[in-house]
């Protein structure tokens, strides 16, 4: 039986992620991933067909995309 939701905890123990796993890890739509993440992380070729991403690079890029909004107290 296939999972209907991404398994984020399961992805954290892996060092290398496929494109589909990288999308699930970043929790971004494909167009946002291509715009904000893909140009800034390295792609690694395991063989002629599969591209993989290193988890630590994805994590660092996601940290840079975080926007902290100030709390407004009344």
C-alpha positions as CSV (number, residue, x, y, z in Angstrom):
1,X,0.0,0.0,0.0
2,X,1.5,3.4,-1.0
3,X,1.7,6.3,1.3
4,X,-0.6,9.2,0.6
5,X,1.5,11.7,2.5
6,X,5.3,12.3,2.4
7,X,7.2,10.6,5.1
8,X,9.4,13.5,6.3
9,X,10.9,11.6,9.2
10,X,11.9,8.7,6.9
11,X,13.6,11.2,4.5
12,X,15.7,12.7,7.3
13,X,17.7,9.5,7.8
14,X,18.8,9.4,4.1
15,X,21.8,11.2,2.8
16,X,20.8,11.3,-0.9
17,X,17.3,12.1,-2.2
18,X,15.8,11.6,-5.7
19,X,14.0,14.5,-7.3
20,X,10.6,13.3,-6.1
21,X,12.0,12.9,-2.5
22,X,13.6,16.3,-2.7
23,X,10.2,17.8,-3.6
24,X,8.6,16.0,-0.7
25,X,11.3,17.1,1.7
26,X,11.1,20.8,0.7
27,X,7.3,20.7,0.7
28,X,7.2,23.1,-2.3
29,X,5.2,22.8,-5.5
30,X,7.3,21.8,-8.5
31,X,7.4,25.3,-10.0
32,X,8.6,26.9,-6.7
33,X,11.2,24.1,-6.3
34,X,12.6,24.8,-9.8
35,X,12.7,28.6,-9.1
36,X,13.9,28.8,-5.5
37,X,15.9,25.6,-4.8
38,X,17.1,23.7,-7.9
39,X,19.4,26.4,-9.2
40,X,21.1,26.8,-5.8
41,X,21.9,23.1,-5.0
42,X,24.2,20.7,-6.7
43,X,22.9,17.8,-8.7
44,X,24.7,14.5,-8.4
45,X,24.6,11.8,-11.1
46,X,24.5,8.2,-9.8
47,X,24.3,6.8,-13.3
48,X,23.3,8.2,-16.7
49,X,19.6,8.4,-15.7
50,X,19.2,9.3,-12.1
51,X,19.9,12.7,-10.5
52,X,20.1,12.9,-6.8
53,X,20.4,15.8,-4.3
54,X,22.3,15.8,-1.1
55,X,20.1,16.3,2.0
56,X,22.4,18.7,3.8
57,X,22.5,21.0,0.8
58,X,18.7,21.0,0.5
59,X,18.4,21.7,4.3
60,X,20.9,24.6,4.0
61,X,19.0,26.1,1.1
62,X,15.6,25.8,2.9
63,X,17.1,27.6,5.9
64,X,18.1,30.5,3.6
65,X,14.5,30.7,2.3
66,X,13.0,31.1,5.7
67,X,11.5,34.5,6.3
68,X,11.0,35.6,9.9
69,X,8.1,38.0,10.4
70,X,8.1,40.2,13.5
71,X,5.4,39.7,16.0
72,X,3.2,42.7,16.5
73,X,2.1,43.3,20.0
74,X,-0.8,45.6,20.7
